[in-house]
């Protein structure tokens, strides 16, 4: 294999990867006429949260943020799967028992 053919193959692979990445759906939230990533929405929400604290002490932030993210995630996935917990667990990459535990934890069952 020549250096030229290696470069061509590498360029073709990179193009295929970029094309596949472009087809991959991204989690976005509509904001007027633009789209924003879920990560940026969370970042903005946390920034707002900290700005509103006004020096007040905070504890157990991690479980609070997880609950704020998990509840709507579980609700929308169950809505998408029409309440099918087996499909929902598969979609989330969770064991069905773990999904049921989380649904009970958040009063969604």
Buried (B, 14 or more C-beta within 10 A) or exposed (E): EEEEEEEEEEEEEEEEEEEEEEEEEEEEEEEEEEEBEEEEBBEEEEEEBEEEEEEEEEEEEEEEBEEBEBBEBBEEBBEEBEEEBEBBBBBBEBEBEEBBEBBEEEEBE
